[in-house]
Amino acid sequence: MPDSRFKILTSASTSGPGDAGRTGSWRVERPIIDLSRCTPAKTGKSSCHLCWLYCPDNVVSKTIEPTIDLEYCKGCGICAEECPVKAIEMVSEEEFVKGTEDE
C-alpha cells in the first residue's frame, strides 16, 4: 500500500517536434544519414532505430529509411553518437549555405 504522505506526480504529455519552436535555423551542424550504412534502410526491417530512440527532440522518424525533420533539429549530434554503424554524420551548416550561394 502506498504511503499517503507522498503524492506521485506524472505528466500526461509527451514531447514532440516543435516543443521548443522551430530551432533548425540556429543549428550549427546538421545530421546527414548515409542510407547505405543505416541498418533499417539496408535490411528493410525496423531493427535498430537508436537515432529515433535517443533524439531528445523527437525529430527522427521511426520509418524504414529514417528521416530527420531539419526544421526542428537542433543539431545536438546525439543521433550520430548513438548510431552503432556510424551511418549519421554531423556536417557543418556552412557547407549547405555555401552550396546555395553558388546557384
C-alpha positions in Angstrom: 0.0 0.0 0.0 1.5 3.4 -1.0 2.4 5.8 1.7 -0.3 8.5 1.7 2.2 11.2 2.7 3.7 11.1 -0.8 1.9 12.1 -3.9 3.2 10.7 -7.2 3.0 13.3 -9.9 3.2 12.3 -13.6 2.9 14.2 -16.8 0.2 13.3 -19.3 2.0 15.0 -22.1 4.7 13.6 -24.3 7.4 15.6 -26.1 7.2 16.2 -29.8 8.7 18.1 -32.6 8.4 21.8 -32.0 8.2 21.8 -28.2 10.9 24.5 -28.3 9.8 26.0 -31.5 11.4 25.8 -34.9 15.0 25.5 -33.9 16.6 24.4 -37.1 17.6 28.0 -38.0 20.2 28.2 -35.2 21.7 24.8 -35.8 25.5 24.8 -36.4 25.7 21.2 -37.7 23.1 19.1 -39.4 22.9 15.3 -39.3 23.1 13.5 -42.6 22.1 9.9 -42.8 24.1 7.6 -45.1 21.4 5.1 -46.0 23.9 2.6 -47.4 25.2 2.1 -43.9 21.9 2.5 -42.0 20.7 -0.9 -40.6 16.9 -0.4 -41.1 17.4 1.0 -44.6 19.8 -1.8 -45.6 17.7 -4.7 -44.1 14.2 -3.2 -44.8 13.4 -4.1 -41.2 12.7 -2.0 -38.1 15.7 -3.4 -36.4 17.7 -0.5 -34.9 16.2 3.0 -34.7 18.6 4.1 -31.9 18.7 7.5 -33.6 14.9 7.8 -33.1 15.1 6.4 -29.5 17.8 8.9 -28.3 16.7 12.0 -30.2 15.7 14.5 -27.4 13.5 16.5 -29.8 11.7 13.6 -31.4 12.6 14.7 -34.9 13.9 11.4 -36.3 11.2 9.3 -37.9 10.9 5.6 -37.0 10.4 4.6 -40.6 12.4 2.3 -42.9 14.8 4.8 -44.2 14.7 7.2 -41.3 14.4 10.9 -42.0 15.2 13.9 -39.8 12.9 16.9 -39.6 15.6 19.6 -40.1 13.1 22.4 -39.4 13.1 21.3 -35.7 16.5 19.6 -35.4 18.9 21.5 -33.1 22.0 19.7 -34.3 22.9 18.3 -31.0 24.6 15.2 -32.6 23.2 12.6 -30.2 21.8 10.6 -33.1 25.2 10.4 -34.7 26.9 9.4 -31.4 24.3 6.7 -30.7 24.3 5.2 -34.2 26.1 1.8 -33.9 27.2 1.7 -37.5 28.1 5.4 -37.7 25.6 6.0 -40.5 24.9 9.6 -39.3 27.5 12.3 -39.8 27.3 15.8 -38.5 28.1 18.2 -41.3 28.7 22.0 -40.8 25.7 24.1 -41.9 28.3 26.4 -43.6 28.7 23.7 -46.3 25.0 23.9 -47.1 25.0 27.8 -47.1 27.9 27.8 -49.5 26.1 25.3 -51.8 23.0 27.6 -52.1 25.2 30.7 -52.8 26.7 29.0 -55.8 23.4 28.6 -57.5 
